Amino acid sequence: MLKSREINLDLITDIEVDGVDTRDYPDFCDGYIASATWSDTLEPLTDDELDDLNQSHGQFVYECIYDSVF
């Protein structure tokens, strides 16, 4: 099993969010990053990397969700 790379938020691009319910504003507690790409390799984040991103970088996820809505 390959180890996921460390999450460097500066290298994440092409972010797509899902699970956003605008009636839940301003919390958006069900929103999450569904897919994203590493800008240095143009490879998509793996499921494990997305899980780590969504669980460990809540403020970044929230900002991405907010940006997608507004």
CHARMM-style PDB file with segment names, atoms N, HN, CA, C and O in Angstrom:
ATOM      1  N   MET     1       0.826  -1.178   0.000  1.00  0.00      PROA
ATOM      2  CA  MET     1       0.000   0.000   0.000  1.00  0.00      PROA
ATOM      3  C   MET     1       0.876   1.249   0.000  1.00  0.00      PROA
ATOM      4  O   MET     1       1.783   1.373   0.823  1.00  0.00      PROA
ATOM      5  N   LEU     2       0.610   2.163  -0.910  1.00  0.00      PROA
ATOM      6  HN  LEU     2      -0.127   2.062  -1.579  1.00  0.00      PROA
ATOM      7  CA  LEU     2       1.379   3.396  -0.994  1.00  0.00      PROA
ATOM      8  C   LEU     2       0.919   4.377   0.067  1.00  0.00      PROA
ATOM      9  O   LEU     2      -0.273   4.498   0.351  1.00  0.00      PROA
ATOM     10  N   LYS     3       1.884   5.073   0.646  1.00  0.00      PROA
ATOM     11  HN  LYS     3       2.852   4.974   0.415  1.00  0.00      PROA
ATOM     12  CA  LYS     3       1.568   6.081   1.641  1.00  0.00      PROA
ATOM     13  C   LYS     3       1.139   7.360   0.932  1.00  0.00      PROA
ATOM     14  O   LYS     3       1.762   7.770  -0.047  1.00  0.00      PROA
ATOM     15  N   SER     4       0.081   7.985   1.424  1.00  0.00      PROA
ATOM     16  HN  SER     4      -0.425   7.652   2.219  1.00  0.00      PROA
ATOM     17  CA  SER     4      -0.363   9.256   0.879  1.00  0.00      PROA
ATOM     18  C   SER     4       0.684  10.315   1.191  1.00  0.00      PROA
ATOM     19  O   SER     4       1.365  10.252   2.214  1.00  0.00      PROA
ATOM     20  N   ARG     5       0.802  11.281   0.298  1.00  0.00      PROA
ATOM     21  HN  ARG     5       0.249  11.332  -0.534  1.00  0.00      PROA
ATOM     22  CA  ARG     5       1.763  12.347   0.544  1.00  0.00      PROA
ATOM     23  C   ARG     5       1.208  13.333   1.550  1.00  0.00      PROA
ATOM     24  O   ARG     5      -0.003  13.423   1.754  1.00  0.00      PROA
ATOM     25  N   GLU     6       2.106  14.066   2.171  1.00  0.00      PROA
ATOM     26  HN  GLU     6       3.089  13.993   2.004  1.00  0.00      PROA
ATOM     27  CA  GLU     6       1.711  15.072   3.151  1.00  0.00      PROA
ATOM     28  C   GLU     6       0.894  16.163   2.470  1.00  0.00      PROA
ATOM     29  O   GLU     6       1.199  16.554   1.343  1.00  0.00      PROA
ATOM     30  N   ILE     7      -0.135  16.652   3.142  1.00  0.00      PROA
ATOM     31  HN  ILE     7      -0.383  16.334   4.057  1.00  0.00      PROA
ATOM     32  CA  ILE     7      -1.008  17.665   2.570  1.00  0.00      PROA
ATOM     33  C   ILE     7      -0.338  19.032   2.657  1.00  0.00      PROA
ATOM     34  O   ILE     7      -0.097  19.551   3.747  1.00  0.00      PROA
ATOM     35  N   ASN     8      -0.041  19.611   1.485  1.00  0.00      PROA
ATOM     36  HN  ASN     8      -0.237  19.189   0.600  1.00  0.00      PROA
ATOM     37  CA  ASN     8       0.453  20.982   1.385  1.00  0.00      PROA
ATOM     38  C   ASN     8      -0.661  21.774   0.705  1.00  0.00      PROA
ATOM     39  O   ASN     8      -0.869  21.652  -0.502  1.00  0.00      PROA
ATOM     40  N   LEU     9      -1.366  22.576   1.475  1.00  0.00      PROA
ATOM     41  HN  LEU     9      -1.197  22.675   2.456  1.00  0.00      PROA
ATOM     42  CA  LEU     9      -2.537  23.283   0.963  1.00  0.00      PROA
ATOM     43  C   LEU     9      -2.217  24.203  -0.208  1.00  0.00      PROA
ATOM     44  O   LEU     9      -3.091  24.479  -1.031  1.00  0.00      PROA
ATOM     45  N   ASP    10      -0.989  24.677  -0.296  1.00  0.00      PROA
ATOM     46  HN  ASP    10      -0.280  24.453   0.372  1.00  0.00      PROA
ATOM     47  CA  ASP    10      -0.589  25.559  -1.394  1.00  0.00      PROA
ATOM     48  C   ASP    10      -0.526  24.833  -2.734  1.00  0.00      PROA
ATOM     49  O   ASP    10      -0.514  25.470  -3.787  1.00  0.00      PROA
ATOM     50  N   LEU    11      -0.484  23.506  -2.697  1.00  0.00      PROA
ATOM     51  HN  LEU    11      -0.493  22.988  -1.842  1.00  0.00      PROA
ATOM     52  CA  LEU    11      -0.359  22.721  -3.927  1.00  0.00      PROA
ATOM     53  C   LEU    11      -1.675  22.096  -4.381  1.00  0.00      PROA
ATOM     54  O   LEU    11      -1.692  21.285  -5.307  1.00  0.00      PROA
ATOM     55  N   ILE    12      -2.764  22.467  -3.741  1.00  0.00      PROA
ATOM     56  HN  ILE    12      -2.751  23.126  -2.989  1.00  0.00      PROA
ATOM     57  CA  ILE    12      -4.054  21.878  -4.095  1.00  0.00      PROA
ATOM     58  C   ILE    12      -4.824  22.818  -5.003  1.00  0.00      PROA
ATOM     59  O   ILE    12      -4.995  23.998  -4.698  1.00  0.00      PROA
ATOM     60  N   THR    13      -5.287  22.281  -6.125  1.00  0.00      PROA
ATOM     61  HN  THR    13      -5.149  21.323  -6.373  1.00  0.00      PROA
ATOM     62  CA  THR    13      -5.999  23.082  -7.115  1.00  0.00      PROA
ATOM     63  C   THR    13      -7.174  22.281  -7.674  1.00  0.00      PROA
ATOM     64  O   THR    13      -7.376  21.125  -7.303  1.00  0.00      PROA
ATOM     65  N   ASP    14      -7.940  22.895  -8.561  1.00  0.00      PROA
ATOM     66  HN  ASP    14      -7.776  23.834  -8.863  1.00  0.00      PROA
ATOM     67  CA  ASP    14      -9.087  22.237  -9.201  1.00  0.00      PROA
ATOM     68  C   ASP    14     -10.005  21.576  -8.165  1.00  0.00      PROA
ATOM     69  O   ASP    14     -10.394  20.417  -8.307  1.00  0.00      PROA
ATOM     70  N   ILE    15     -10.332  22.327  -7.146  1.00  0.00      PROA
ATOM     71  HN  ILE    15     -10.016  23.269  -7.031  1.00  0.00      PROA
ATOM     72  CA  ILE    15     -11.107  21.807  -6.025  1.00  0.00      PROA
ATOM     73  C   ILE    15     -12.591  21.783  -6.370  1.00  0.00      PROA
ATOM     74  O   ILE    15     -13.153  22.777  -6.830  1.00  0.00      PROA
ATOM     75  N   GLU    16     -13.206  20.644  -6.142  1.00  0.00      PROA
ATOM     76  HN  GLU    16     -12.749  19.836  -5.768  1.00  0.00      PROA
ATOM     77  CA  GLU    16     -14.649  20.490  -6.314  1.00  0.00      PROA
ATOM     78  C   GLU    16     -15.237  20.086  -4.972  1.00  0.00      PROA
ATOM     79  O   GLU    16     -14.779  19.138  -4.333  1.00  0.00      PROA
ATOM     80  N   VAL    17     -16.267  20.830  -4.554  1.00  0.00      PROA
ATOM     81  HN  VAL    17     -16.639  21.600  -5.073  1.00  0.00      PROA
ATOM     82  CA  VAL    17     -16.925  20.518  -3.289  1.00  0.00      PROA
ATOM     83  C   VAL    17     -18.272  19.864  -3.549  1.00  0.00      PROA
ATOM     84  O   VAL    17     -18.843  19.991  -4.632  1.00  0.00      PROA
ATOM     85  N   ASP    18     -18.765  19.171  -2.547  1.00  0.00      PROA
ATOM     86  HN  ASP    18     -18.302  19.068  -1.667  1.00  0.00      PROA
ATOM     87  CA  ASP    18     -20.055  18.494  -2.649  1.00  0.00      PROA
ATOM     88  C   ASP    18     -20.693  18.502  -1.261  1.00  0.00      PROA
ATOM     89  O   ASP    18     -20.036  18.810  -0.266  1.00  0.00      PROA
ATOM     90  N   GLY    19     -21.967  18.163  -1.208  1.00  0.00      PROA
ATOM     91  HN  GLY    19     -22.501  17.913  -2.017  1.00  0.00      PROA
ATOM     92  CA  GLY    19     -22.672  18.056   0.055  1.00  0.00      PROA
ATOM     93  C   GLY    19     -23.072  19.395   0.649  1.00  0.00      PROA
ATOM     94  O   GLY    19     -23.424  19.467   1.826  1.00  0.00      PROA
ATOM     95  N   VAL    20     -23.024  20.459  -0.150  1.00  0.00      PROA
ATOM     96  HN  VAL    20     -22.738  20.400  -1.107  1.00  0.00      PROA
ATOM     97  CA  VAL    20     -23.333  21.793   0.358  1.00  0.00      PROA
ATOM     98  C   VAL    20     -24.839  22.021   0.326  1.00  0.00      PROA
ATOM     99  O   VAL    20     -25.482  21.876  -0.713  1.00  0.00      PROA
ATOM    100  N   ASP    21     -25.381  22.378   1.468  1.00  0.00      PROA
ATOM    101  HN  ASP    21     -24.858  22.496   2.312  1.00  0.00      PROA
ATOM    102  CA  ASP    21     -26.795  22.730   1.591  1.00  0.00      PROA
ATOM    103  C   ASP    21     -26.852  24.194   2.005  1.00  0.00      PROA
ATOM    104  O   ASP    21     -26.518  24.529   3.142  1.00  0.00      PROA
ATOM    105  N   THR    22     -27.267  25.063   1.105  1.00  0.00      PROA
ATOM    106  HN  THR    22     -27.538  24.791   0.181  1.00  0.00      PROA
ATOM    107  CA  THR    22     -27.265  26.495   1.391  1.00  0.00      PROA
ATOM    108  C   THR    22     -28.219  26.855   2.531  1.00  0.00      PROA
ATOM    109  O   THR    22     -28.084  27.922   3.130  1.00  0.00      PROA
ATOM    110  N   ARG    23     -29.169  25.991   2.835  1.00  0.00      PROA
ATOM    111  HN  ARG    23     -29.278  25.124   2.349  1.00  0.00      PROA
ATOM    112  CA  ARG    23     -30.056  26.243   3.980  1.00  0.00      PROA
ATOM    113  C   ARG    23     -29.296  26.106   5.292  1.00  0.00      PROA
ATOM    114  O   ARG    23     -29.786  26.528   6.340  1.00  0.00      PROA
ATOM    115  N   ASP    24     -28.110  25.523   5.243  1.00  0.00      PROA
ATOM    116  HN  ASP    24     -27.712  25.180   4.392  1.00  0.00      PROA
ATOM    117  CA  ASP    24     -27.277  25.322   6.422  1.00  0.00      PROA
ATOM    118  C   ASP    24     -26.288  26.476   6.617  1.00  0.00      PROA
ATOM    119  O   ASP    24     -25.388  26.386   7.451  1.00  0.00      PROA
ATOM    120  N   TYR    25     -26.453  27.549   5.857  1.00  0.00      PROA
ATOM    121  HN  TYR    25     -27.185  27.621   5.179  1.00  0.00      PROA
ATOM    122  CA  TYR    25     -25.570  28.708   5.986  1.00  0.00      PROA
ATOM    123  C   TYR    25     -25.629  29.243   7.408  1.00  0.00      PROA
ATOM    124  O   TYR    25     -26.730  29.294   7.957  1.00  0.00      PROA
ATOM    125  N   PRO    26     -24.555  29.640   8.041  1.00  0.00      PROA
ATOM    126  CA  PRO    26     -23.190  29.708   7.523  1.00  0.00      PROA
ATOM    127  C   PRO    26     -22.336  28.490   7.859  1.00  0.00      PROA
ATOM    128  O   PRO    26     -21.131  28.502   7.608  1.00  0.00      PROA
ATOM    129  N   ASP    27     -22.928  27.449   8.414  1.00  0.00      PROA
ATOM    130  HN  ASP    27     -23.907  27.439   8.617  1.00  0.00      PROA
ATOM    131  CA  ASP    27     -22.136  26.302   8.875  1.00  0.00      PROA
ATOM    132  C   ASP    27     -21.660  25.385   7.757  1.00  0.00      PROA
ATOM    133  O   ASP    27     -20.500  24.973   7.746  1.00  0.00      PROA
ATOM    134  N   PHE    28     -22.538  25.065   6.823  1.00  0.00      PROA
ATOM    135  HN  PHE    28     -23.480  25.400   6.832  1.00  0.00      PROA
ATOM    136  CA  PHE    28     -22.212  24.130   5.734  1.00  0.00      PROA
ATOM    137  C   PHE    28     -21.569  22.858   6.280  1.00  0.00      PROA
ATOM    138  O   PHE    28     -20.583  22.368   5.730  1.00  0.00      PROA
ATOM    139  N   CYS    29     -22.131  22.328   7.365  1.00  0.00      PROA
ATOM    140  HN  CYS    29     -22.932  22.726   7.812  1.00  0.00      PROA
ATOM    141  CA  CYS    29     -21.493  21.219   8.073  1.00  0.00      PROA
ATOM    142  C   CYS    29     -21.447  19.917   7.273  1.00  0.00      PROA
ATOM    143  O   CYS    29     -20.660  19.030   7.603  1.00  0.00      PROA
ATOM    144  N   ASP    30     -22.263  19.782   6.236  1.00  0.00      PROA
ATOM    145  HN  ASP    30     -22.902  20.503   5.968  1.00  0.00      PROA
ATOM    146  CA  ASP    30     -22.238  18.560   5.435  1.00  0.00      PROA
ATOM    147  C   ASP    30     -21.358  18.677   4.196  1.00  0.00      PROA
ATOM    148  O   ASP    30     -21.169  17.698   3.475  1.00  0.00      PROA
ATOM    149  N   GLY    31     -20.823  19.858   3.948  1.00  0.00      PROA
ATOM    150  HN  GLY    31     -20.976  20.653   4.535  1.00  0.00      PROA
ATOM    151  CA  GLY    31     -19.979  20.062   2.772  1.00  0.00      PROA
ATOM    152  C   GLY    31     -18.601  19.440   2.943  1.00  0.00      PROA
ATOM    153  O   GLY    31     -18.091  19.317   4.057  1.00  0.00      PROA
ATOM    154  N   TYR    32     -18.021  19.057   1.840  1.00  0.00      PROA
ATOM    155  HN  TYR    32     -18.435  19.156   0.935  1.00  0.00      PROA
ATOM    156  CA  TYR    32     -16.688  18.447   1.848  1.00  0.00      PROA
ATOM    157  C   TYR    32     -16.045  18.621   0.480  1.00  0.00      PROA
ATOM    158  O   TYR    32     -16.724  18.921  -0.502  1.00  0.00      PROA
ATOM    159  N   ILE    33     -14.741  18.433   0.423  1.00  0.00      PROA
ATOM    160  HN  ILE    33     -14.189  18.189   1.220  1.00  0.00      PROA
ATOM    161  CA  ILE    33     -14.028  18.459  -0.851  1.00  0.00      PROA
ATOM    162  C   ILE    33     -14.132  17.065  -1.457  1.00  0.00      PROA
ATOM    163  O   ILE    33     -13.657  16.084  -0.885  1.00  0.00      PROA
ATOM    164  N   ALA    34     -14.763  16.997  -2.624  1.00  0.00      PROA
ATOM    165  HN  ALA    34     -15.149  17.794  -3.089  1.00  0.00      PROA
ATOM    166  CA  ALA    34     -14.998  15.718  -3.284  1.00  0.00      PROA
ATOM    167  C   ALA    34     -13.834  15.317  -4.181  1.00  0.00      PROA
ATOM    168  O   ALA    34     -13.547  14.130  -4.342  1.00  0.00      PROA
ATOM    169  N   SER    35     -13.163  16.310  -4.767  1.00  0.00      PROA
ATOM    170  HN  SER    35     -13.396  17.274  -4.636  1.00  0.00      PROA
ATOM    171  CA  SER    35     -12.005  16.017  -5.611  1.00  0.00      PROA
ATOM    172  C   SER    35     -11.118  17.249  -5.677  1.00  0.00      PROA
ATOM    173  O   SER    35     -11.567  18.376  -5.469  1.00  0.00      PROA
ATOM    174  N   ALA    36      -9.863  17.007  -5.967  1.00  0.00      PROA
ATOM    175  HN  ALA    36      -9.498  16.092  -6.136  1.00  0.00      PROA
ATOM    176  CA  ALA    36      -8.875  18.070  -6.102  1.00  0.00      PROA
ATOM    177  C   ALA    36      -7.651  17.490  -6.808  1.00  0.00      PROA
ATOM    178  O   ALA    36      -7.511  16.276  -6.952  1.00  0.00      PROA
ATOM    179  N   THR    37      -6.777  18.383  -7.239  1.00  0.00      PROA
ATOM    180  HN  THR    37      -6.890  19.369  -7.122  1.00  0.00      PROA
ATOM    181  CA  THR    37      -5.587  17.981  -7.994  1.00  0.00      PROA
ATOM    182  C   THR    37      -4.344  18.608  -7.359  1.00  0.00      PROA
ATOM    183  O   THR    37      -4.387  19.731  -6.857  1.00  0.00      PROA
ATOM    184  N   TRP    38      -3.240  17.864  -7.390  1.00  0.00      PROA
ATOM    185  HN  TRP    38      -3.205  16.951  -7.798  1.00  0.00      PROA
ATOM    186  CA  TRP    38      -1.954  18.426  -6.986  1.00  0.00      PROA
ATOM    187  C   TRP    38      -1.460  19.316  -8.120  1.00  0.00      PROA
ATOM    188  O   TRP    38      -1.371  18.852  -9.257  1.00  0.00      PROA
ATOM    189  N   SER    39      -1.139  20.566  -7.852  1.00  0.00      PROA
ATOM    190  HN  SER    39      -1.212  20.942  -6.928  1.00  0.00      PROA
ATOM    191  CA  SER    39      -0.707  21.484  -8.906  1.00  0.00      PROA
ATOM    192  C   SER    39       0.690  21.167  -9.428  1.00  0.00      PROA
ATOM    193  O   SER    39       1.016  21.514 -10.563  1.00  0.00      PROA
ATOM    194  N   ASP    40       1.518  20.514  -8.618  1.00  0.00      PROA
ATOM    195  HN  ASP    40       1.253  20.232  -7.695  1.00  0.00      PROA
ATOM    196  CA  ASP    40       2.886  20.222  -9.064  1.00  0.00      PROA
ATOM    197  C   ASP    40       2.978  18.992  -9.965  1.00  0.00      PROA
ATOM    198  O   ASP    40       3.871  18.911 -10.808  1.00  0.00      PROA
ATOM    199  N   THR    41       2.066  18.033  -9.797  1.00  0.00      PROA
ATOM    200  HN  THR    41       1.340  18.099  -9.112  1.00  0.00      PROA
ATOM    201  CA  THR    41       2.121  16.806 -10.599  1.00  0.00      PROA
ATOM    202  C   THR    41       0.902  16.627 -11.502  1.00  0.00      PROA
ATOM    203  O   THR    41       0.901  15.784 -12.399  1.00  0.00      PROA
ATOM    204  N   LEU    42      -0.130  17.427 -11.257  1.00  0.00      PROA
ATOM    205  HN  LEU    42      -0.129  18.112 -10.528  1.00  0.00      PROA
ATOM    206  CA  LEU    42      -1.410  17.345 -11.965  1.00  0.00      PROA
ATOM    207  C   LEU    42      -2.115  16.012 -11.728  1.00  0.00      PROA
ATOM    208  O   LEU    42      -2.988  15.617 -12.501  1.00  0.00      PROA
ATOM    209  N   GLU    43      -1.733  15.329 -10.662  1.00  0.00      PROA
ATOM    210  HN  GLU    43      -1.024  15.650 -10.034  1.00  0.00      PROA
ATOM    211  CA  GLU    43      -2.372  14.077 -10.272  1.00  0.00      PROA
ATOM    212  C   GLU    43      -3.533  14.385  -9.323  1.00  0.00      PROA
ATOM    213  O   GLU    43      -3.430  15.293  -8.498  1.00  0.00      PROA
ATOM    214  N   PRO    44      -4.623  13.647  -9.432  1.00  0.00      PROA
ATOM    215  CA  PRO    44      -5.722  13.852  -8.478  1.00  0.00      PROA
ATOM    216  C   PRO    44      -5.333  13.345  -7.096  1.00  0.00      PROA
ATOM    217  O   PRO    44      -4.546  12.406  -6.971  1.00  0.00      PROA
ATOM    218  N   LEU    45      -5.885  13.966  -6.061  1.00  0.00      PROA
ATOM    219  HN  LEU    45      -6.524  14.729  -6.163  1.00  0.00      PROA
ATOM    220  CA  LEU    45      -5.677  13.468  -4.715  1.00  0.00      PROA
ATOM    221  C   LEU    45      -6.346  12.108  -4.597  1.00  0.00      PROA
ATOM    222  O   LEU    45      -7.411  11.875  -5.169  1.00  0.00      PROA
ATOM    223  N   THR    46      -5.723  11.229  -3.862  1.00  0.00      PROA
ATOM    224  HN  THR    46      -4.858  11.419  -3.397  1.00  0.00      PROA
ATOM    225  CA  THR    46      -6.295   9.904  -3.627  1.00  0.00      PROA
ATOM    226  C   THR    46      -7.450  10.017  -2.633  1.00  0.00      PROA
ATOM    227  O   THR    46      -7.629  11.056  -1.999  1.00  0.00      PROA
ATOM    228  N   ASP    47      -8.215   8.970  -2.503  1.00  0.00      PROA
ATOM    229  HN  ASP    47      -8.070   8.125  -3.018  1.00  0.00      PROA
ATOM    230  CA  ASP    47      -9.300   8.953  -1.515  1.00  0.00      PROA
ATOM    231  C   ASP    47      -8.757   9.175  -0.106  1.00  0.00      PROA
ATOM    232  O   ASP    47      -9.363   9.895   0.687  1.00  0.00      PROA
ATOM    233  N   ASP    48      -7.625   8.561   0.204  1.00  0.00      PROA
ATOM    234  HN  ASP    48      -7.133   7.976  -0.440  1.00  0.00      PROA
ATOM    235  CA  ASP    48      -7.022   8.735   1.530  1.00  0.00      PROA
ATOM    236  C   ASP    48      -6.591  10.183   1.743  1.00  0.00      PROA
ATOM    237  O   ASP    48      -6.781  10.732   2.828  1.00  0.00      PROA
ATOM    238  N   GLU    49      -6.014  10.802   0.720  1.00  0.00      PROA
ATOM    239  HN  GLU    49      -5.860  10.355  -0.162  1.00  0.00      PROA
ATOM    240  CA  GLU    49      -5.603  12.202   0.835  1.00  0.00      PROA
ATOM    241  C   GLU    49      -6.807  13.116   0.996  1.00  0.00      PROA
ATOM    242  O   GLU    49      -6.766  14.067   1.777  1.00  0.00      PROA
ATOM    243  N   LEU    50      -7.879  12.835   0.263  1.00  0.00      PROA
ATOM    244  HN  LEU    50      -7.912  12.062  -0.372  1.00  0.00      PROA
ATOM    245  CA  LEU    50      -9.098  13.629   0.411  1.00  0.00      PROA
ATOM    246  C   LEU    50      -9.687  13.460   1.806  1.00  0.00      PROA
ATOM    247  O   LEU    50     -10.131  14.434   2.414  1.00  0.00      PROA
ATOM    248  N   ASP    51      -9.693  12.242   2.312  1.00  0.00      PROA
ATOM    249  HN  ASP    51      -9.332  11.451   1.819  1.00  0.00      PROA
ATOM    250  CA  ASP    51     -10.187  12.010   3.672  1.00  0.00      PROA
ATOM    251  C   ASP    51      -9.370  12.803   4.685  1.00  0.00      PROA
ATOM    252  O   ASP    51      -9.929  13.446   5.573  1.00  0.00      PROA
ATOM    253  N   ASP    52      -8.045  12.756   4.551  1.00  0.00      PROA
ATOM    254  HN  ASP    52      -7.591  12.234   3.829  1.00  0.00      PROA
ATOM    255  CA  ASP    52      -7.162  13.490   5.458  1.00  0.00      PROA
ATOM    256  C   ASP    52      -7.412  14.992   5.336  1.00  0.00      PROA
ATOM    257  O   ASP    52      -7.485  15.696   6.343  1.00  0.00      PROA
ATOM    258  N   LEU    53      -7.540  15.473   4.121  1.00  0.00      PROA
ATOM    259  HN  LEU    53      -7.480  14.902   3.302  1.00  0.00      PROA
ATOM    260  CA  LEU    53      -7.793  16.892   3.889  1.00  0.00      PROA
ATOM    261  C   LEU    53      -9.095  17.320   4.557  1.00  0.00      PROA
ATOM    262  O   LEU    53      -9.126  18.329   5.261  1.00  0.00      PROA
ATOM    263  N   ASN    54     -10.153  16.576   4.347  1.00  0.00      PROA
ATOM    264  HN  ASN    54     -10.128  15.756   3.775  1.00  0.00      PROA
ATOM    265  CA  ASN    54     -11.455  16.929   4.904  1.00  0.00      PROA
ATOM    266  C   ASN    54     -11.493  16.824   6.429  1.00  0.00      PROA
ATOM    267  O   ASN    54     -12.191  17.599   7.082  1.00  0.00      PROA
ATOM    268  N   GLN    55     -10.762  15.888   6.994  1.00  0.00      PROA
ATOM    269  HN  GLN    55     -10.195  15.258   6.463  1.00  0.00      PROA
ATOM    270  CA  GLN    55     -10.792  15.682   8.438  1.00  0.00      PROA
ATOM    271  C   GLN    55      -9.819  16.578   9.193  1.00  0.00      PROA
ATOM    272  O   GLN    55     -10.098  16.976  10.324  1.00  0.00      PROA
ATOM    273  N   SER    56      -8.681  16.902   8.582  1.00  0.00      PROA
ATOM    274  HN  SER    56      -8.455  16.580   7.663  1.00  0.00      PROA
ATOM    275  CA  SER    56      -7.617  17.598   9.305  1.00  0.00      PROA
ATOM    276  C   SER    56      -7.468  19.075   8.965  1.00  0.00      PROA
ATOM    277  O   SER    56      -6.723  19.789   9.636  1.00  0.00      PROA
ATOM    278  N   HSD    57      -8.154  19.537   7.950  1.00  0.00      PROA
ATOM    279  HN  HSD    57      -8.759  18.958   7.404  1.00  0.00      PROA
ATOM    280  CA  HSD    57      -7.977  20.922   7.506  1.00  0.00      PROA
ATOM    281  C   HSD    57      -9.338  21.597   7.342  1.00  0.00      PROA
ATOM    282  O   HSD    57      -9.686  22.093   6.271  1.00  0.00      PROA
ATOM    283  N   GLY    58     -10.090  21.598   8.437  1.00  0.00      PROA
ATOM    284  HN  GLY    58      -9.808  21.195   9.307  1.00  0.00      PROA
ATOM    285  CA  GLY    58     -11.457  22.100   8.422  1.00  0.00      PROA
ATOM    286  C   GLY    58     -11.606  23.530   7.943  1.00  0.00      PROA
ATOM    287  O   GLY    58     -12.540  23.833   7.200  1.00  0.00      PROA
ATOM    288  N   GLN    59     -10.707  24.417   8.352  1.00  0.00      PROA
ATOM    289  HN  GLN    59      -9.948  24.171   8.956  1.00  0.00      PROA
ATOM    290  CA  GLN    59     -10.808  25.820   7.938  1.00  0.00      PROA
ATOM    291  C   GLN    59     -10.611  25.950   6.433  1.00  0.00      PROA
ATOM    292  O   GLN    59     -11.331  26.707   5.782  1.00  0.00      PROA
ATOM    293  N   PHE    60      -9.652  25.227   5.872  1.00  0.00      PROA
ATOM    294  HN  PHE    60      -9.067  24.612   6.400  1.00  0.00      PROA
ATOM    295  CA  PHE    60      -9.411  25.246   4.430  1.00  0.00      PROA
ATOM    296  C   PHE    60     -10.635  24.717   3.685  1.00  0.00      PROA
ATOM    297  O   PHE    60     -11.058  25.299   2.686  1.00  0.00      PROA
ATOM    298  N   VAL    61     -11.196  23.629   4.166  1.00  0.00      PROA
ATOM    299  HN  VAL    61     -10.853  23.156   4.978  1.00  0.00      PROA
ATOM    300  CA  VAL    61     -12.386  23.042   3.541  1.00  0.00      PROA
ATOM    301  C   VAL    61     -13.535  24.038   3.586  1.00  0.00      PROA
ATOM    302  O   VAL    61     -14.226  24.242   2.588  1.00  0.00      PROA
ATOM    303  N   TYR    62     -13.739  24.662   4.751  1.00  0.00      PROA
ATOM    304  HN  TYR    62     -13.177  24.497   5.562  1.00  0.00      PROA
ATOM    305  CA  TYR    62     -14.816  25.638   4.883  1.00  0.00      PROA
ATOM    306  C   TYR    62     -14.637  26.797   3.899  1.00  0.00      PROA
ATOM    307  O   TYR    62     -15.602  27.236   3.273  1.00  0.00      PROA
ATOM    308  N   GLU    63     -13.411  27.290   3.762  1.00  0.00      PROA
ATOM    309  HN  GLU    63     -12.627  26.934   4.270  1.00  0.00      PROA
ATOM    310  CA  GLU    63     -13.146  28.387   2.831  1.00  0.00      PROA
ATOM    311  C   GLU    63     -13.434  27.978   1.391  1.00  0.00      PROA
ATOM    312  O   GLU    63     -13.958  28.776   0.613  1.00  0.00      PROA
ATOM    313  N   CYS    64     -13.101  26.757   1.036  1.00  0.00      PROA
ATOM    314  HN  CYS    64     -12.676  26.109   1.668  1.00  0.00      PROA
ATOM    315  CA  CYS    64     -13.396  26.260  -0.312  1.00  0.00      PROA
ATOM    316  C   CYS    64     -14.898  26.163  -0.535  1.00  0.00      PROA
ATOM    317  O   CYS    64     -15.396  26.534  -1.598  1.00  0.00      PROA
ATOM    318  N   ILE    65     -15.613  25.672   0.454  1.00  0.00      PROA
ATOM    319  HN  ILE    65     -15.209  25.371   1.318  1.00  0.00      PROA
ATOM    320  CA  ILE    65     -17.072  25.582   0.353  1.00  0.00      PROA
ATOM    321  C   ILE    65     -17.664  26.985   0.229  1.00  0.00      PROA
ATOM    322  O   ILE    65     -18.504  27.235  -0.636  1.00  0.00      PROA
ATOM    323  N   TYR    66     -17.234  27.877   1.077  1.00  0.00      PROA
ATOM    324  HN  TYR    66     -16.552  27.674   1.779  1.00  0.00      PROA
ATOM    325  CA  TYR    66     -17.743  29.251   1.061  1.00  0.00      PROA
ATOM    326  C   TYR    66     -17.489  29.889  -0.305  1.00  0.00      PROA
ATOM    327  O   TYR    66     -18.381  30.515  -0.878  1.00  0.00      PROA
ATOM    328  N   ASP    67     -16.268  29.728  -0.824  1.00  0.00      PROA
ATOM    329  HN  ASP    67     -15.544  29.220  -0.359  1.00  0.00      PROA
ATOM    330  CA  ASP    67     -15.927  30.294  -2.140  1.00  0.00      PROA
ATOM    331  C   ASP    67     -16.795  29.710  -3.258  1.00  0.00      PROA
ATOM    332  O   ASP    67     -17.122  30.404  -4.221  1.00  0.00      PROA
ATOM    333  N   SER    68     -17.165  28.444  -3.128  1.00  0.00      PROA
ATOM    334  HN  SER    68     -16.900  27.881  -2.346  1.00  0.00      PROA
ATOM    335  CA  SER    68     -17.976  27.825  -4.178  1.00  0.00      PROA
ATOM    336  C   SER    68     -19.419  28.319  -4.154  1.00  0.00      PROA
ATOM    337  O   SER    68     -20.101  28.312  -5.179  1.00  0.00      PROA
ATOM    338  N   VAL    69     -19.879  28.746  -2.984  1.00  0.00      PROA
ATOM    339  HN  VAL    69     -19.325  28.752  -2.151  1.00  0.00      PROA
ATOM    340  CA  VAL    69     -21.259  29.219  -2.842  1.00  0.00      PROA
ATOM    341  C   VAL    69     -21.373  30.694  -3.190  1.00  0.00      PROA
ATOM    342  O   VAL    69     -22.345  31.117  -3.815  1.00  0.00      PROA
ATOM    343  N   PHE    70     -20.376  31.480  -2.784  1.00  0.00      PROA
ATOM    344  HN  PHE    70     -19.587  31.137  -2.275  1.00  0.00      PROA
ATOM    345  CA  PHE    70     -20.449  32.919  -2.975  1.00  0.00      PROA
ATOM    346  C   PHE    70     -19.465  33.358  -3.984  1.00  0.00      PROA
ATOM    347  OT1 PHE    70     -19.375  34.549  -4.283  1.00  0.00      PROA
TER     348      PHE     70
END
